[in-house]
């Protein structure tokens, strides 16, 4: 039998490696930007066209390469980062495998221009499908420019599996932001289709987060700073009230390398326990500095997974650090029943004796008493008595009018009461109607029905009401809005801004009137009529987009249904709000006017009942 085992050609081996290293355009962005960081660049520019399908170009002002190195970098396992296996446990660079450029060049057309500072001319190399097309001297600036064109041209299956441009742009921006966060001392700029999307300047981590995610993050950040023998921990966590429905803003960096670690994520979430809802996730930007000998980064070709020598101890350190920072900055509420705040005034002198004020009063004085003087009183006294009588008549008339208005309002409310689905709802007596509702702990609405007791969850009930209302607006393409006296500007992340552009028509139908000002900034001219004017629009829009993303991931919904659910979840009355009798009455009426009053759009119950038999069993 002849031999059947053969050595694969380099072009085939490179394409096989590309299947792991280059999964989508965002993978190319990550590898090229990390190479620029390792080259000592202080300025990095990313240019993308058609979500990376047409062009991905990274330009830096780093050290550049010689003519020989420029050609050698496209060979498999060619790297300047390590020399032997021992170097794998002392890594301080982003790359080390030597597969990135070789893999990219096997599935795309790559043009490289590079020049070292001491050289007059640089080198230009053009690769296509692992084949060298040309190599010649060129005139270029110091540093390196790599342009990747027509990605996956020779692997049509991989190209066809790419998602829409919006999805691929989101992945590209995520990779861009991760590298930009890890190196705040380096300036980054990102262009898409010849328009600048994000531009950052060198500075500290705090400024970099604000540059990437918006000025609103300035007041949300809680700093972390802890140093132990195992690791040094720095970074920020966001305040508990800004927890989100998805894990979008959870960043862990180990030695400035972005990693994914559900185990360490849980350490942060555990520190936030009892501060955020169970279905919410904290946002954080945490940097760990660990001895490279204590970790192994050579686990996966994408280098986003790391093995730790003592992962359990690191878990405890992270949890304690986050917990301490939350308490240090008074995020966790404290109770002090002994302290009297009335004496906080700086002007109060504790040593000075306290004496009550002296007031002269006449205990026998009665301004409404009839005078017992004779009819020969002066005209002045007669006028005063007449004025008193006239004032009493005016008061009596007002009281009568108020009683009449109360009677008319009560009659009107009883006449205009809608027919509710629950059969027991309209069977209550008039005495029960006058004392229909009770508010319990800012969360539940209690009311008696013929069969027993009904409890309504105020937030879930309002969510169902708003969902059906907004869904009708979207179906009829007719919604009411209120114009703001002063238009308000909001700045969003790149990913959130892209989602807002996608649903702009639907969100306009619901009552929002927005115009884009550029660089992911929008001006809000009008808001829905049922949205209070004093609401924080930045937080409202972010909440709507966050719920929209969560619904897109959890369940595949129609965009209109998704938007209606997201808006209802964001604008529904929250737990803890005290409601008046009129508000509780209106909420109950609107709830039982819904097509499906018993469940929220996500299927959770909005109300429950306790029968008289169940109540009687409680006392046995």
Order of alpha helices (4+ residues) and beta strands (2+ residues): alpha-alpha-beta-beta-alpha-alpha-beta-beta-beta-beta-alpha-alpha-beta-beta-alpha-beta-beta-beta-beta-alpha-beta-beta-beta-alpha-alpha-alpha-beta-beta-beta-alpha-beta-alpha-alpha-beta-beta-alpha-alpha-alpha-beta-alpha
